[in-house]
Amino acid sequence: MLNLLWIIIIGFVAGAVAKLLMPGKDPGGFLITTALGIAGAVISTYLGRFIGWYQTGESAGFIAAIVGAIIVLVVYRLIKKKSSA
């Protein structure tokens, strides 16, 4: 349970950093970006476990969470861009 809480906290910070690194007009604003950061941290944690970078009970590092958040943010922007066009 604490592991999931830690992933959420890291994801929150990673989402904020991803927003700072990728400025621009995001549909949804800061809350959506933060949620995408949490999703990026969760995805990078489970992907890292699948690949073998992390053991069970370990969460993704801060850099991996930021990279995951940026990837999720880019995909989100592409989806929103296509749906609005």
N, C-alpha and C positions, 0 to 999 in steps of 0.2 A: 504494500500500500504506500509506504514512504517512497518507494522507487517511482511509482506513477506520479506522486506529488512533485518529486524532484524533476521529472521529465517535463511536467507542466510549467514549473517555475523557469527552468532553462528555456523552454519553448517560448514563454512570454518575453524573456529578455532577448532571445534570438530573433523573434518577430520584430521587436523594436529596432534591433541592430540591422536586420534585413531591410526594414523601411528606411533607415538612414542611409544604407548603402545603395538602395535602389529608389532614388527619389522619383517622383512622378505622380500623376493623378491615378489613384487607386480607387476603383469602385468599392465602396464600403468603408473606407477610412481606416482609422487606427485599430478599431476593434476587430475588423475582419483581418487585417494584417497580423494582429496578435494571435488570432485563432489559427491563421495559416502558419505562423511560427511554431505554435504548439503542435500542429499537425506535422510540420517538418521535423521537429525534434522526435516525435513519436515514430515517424517513418524512418528517420536515420538511426534511431535506436534499434528497431526491429530489423532493418536491413543490415546493420552492423552485426547483429547477433546471427543473422542468417549467413552472412559471409564469413563470420568467425572472428571479427575484430573485437567483439565484446562477449563476455560470458553471461550466463543467466544471472540476473540481478544487477548487472552493470547498465548504466545508461550512456547514451552518446555524449561525447565531449562537447564542449561549448562550440568549437569550430565546426564540428560535424552538424550540430544543430543549426548553426547559422547557414551552412551550405544547404541543408535540407529545407530550411525556411525560404531561402532564395529560390531554390528550384520550384517549390510549391507556389511561391508568389509569381514566378514567371509563367507557370502553367495556368494559374488563375487569371492572370492578365490576358493570356492568349485566348482562353475560353470566353472571358467576358467581352473581349474585343470582337470575336467572331459572332457572338450572340447579339451584340448591339448593331452589327453591320447589316 
